[in-house]
Structures are given as C-alpha cells and as structure tokens.
Amino acid sequence: MIGKIIRDLPPSPHNNRNSEGAFIELNDGKILFVYSRYADGGCDDGAAADLYGMISDDNGDSFGEPFPVLKHGDISAENV
C-alpha cells in the first residue's frame, strides 16, 4: 500500500544509518528486503556498512527482524 509505513529502521548507537535497499520475491513467495546498514564509526557514504535483510511472509504487510546477509569484514571491504 502506497504511503503506509510497514517497518521503521531508525539509527542507533551501533547502527548509525540505514540506506539503499531492494526487494526480491523468493521462490517460496516470501519477499526479501536487503538494505545497507552502517556500523559504528560513521554514516557517510564511505563508512563501514553491511548488508542486512528482512523477510515478509505475508505479501509485504509486515517484515521480520533484520539479519546479516553480508558483513563488510567477511570480504575484507569497508562498505558492501
């Protein structure tokens, strides 16, 4: 539904910024949302960031808790 906030991802002391994301429908019909989650140490575009995901199993009406998809330290990169 356009204009309805489904899930708010506010910054916190260990998550300085949440940014760009994308949705994909999985083979089982669930929706995966993956977004950039900035870690300690900054929130500018070049700061350390990981990719986090959330799953919806109700066609996007709600999303579960965020989980790491790809962490910047796992691939020797500052920002993924």
N, C-alpha and C positions, 0 to 999 in steps of 0.2 A: 504494500500500500504506500503510495507516494505521500510524503510528509509525515509519516509515523516513525518515531524513534523506536527501534527494536532493541538496541543494545548500546549503552553509552560506555565508552572506554576512556575515562579521564586519566590524566597523568598522575603519577605518584612519585614518592622519593626515589624509587628504584626503577621507574618507568617514566622517563622524562617527556616522552612524546609518542603518540601513535599516529601513523601516517598512511600513505597509499595502500590500497588493498584491491583484491579482485575476488570474484565469486566464480565457482565452478560447480556444476551438478555432477555428482559422483554416479557410478554405475548402479548403485543401490537406490538412487533417487534422493539421497541426502544432499544438502548444499554445504560446501566447504568455503569459508571465507578466510583468506590468508592476507595478512597485513604486516607492515613494518612496525616493530616495537623497539623504541630506542631505550638503551640501557643506561646505567649510571655513567656520568661523565659528560653529558651534553645532550643537546637536542637539535643542533644544526644538521644540515643535510649530510655532512661528512662524519658525524658522530657514530659511535658503535651502535649497531642495530641488528636485531634478529628478525626472522620471520616467524610469526605466530599464527595459529589457525583456530577457528571455532566451527563447530558442526551444527547444522539445523536438521532436525528430522521431522519438522512439521511445515515444510514448504516455505521457510523463512519467517515464520511467525515468532520464533524465538531461537536463540543460539546458546549452546553450552558454554562451559568455561574455556578460556583461552589455553592453548597448549603449544609448546615449541615445535616448529616444523623444521627449521634450520637455524642453528645458532652460529653467530659470526666466528666464534673461537673454534668451531668444528671444522672450518675450512680455511683457517688462517687468513681471515679477512676481517676488516673492521666493520664493514657495513654490507649486509646482504639484501 
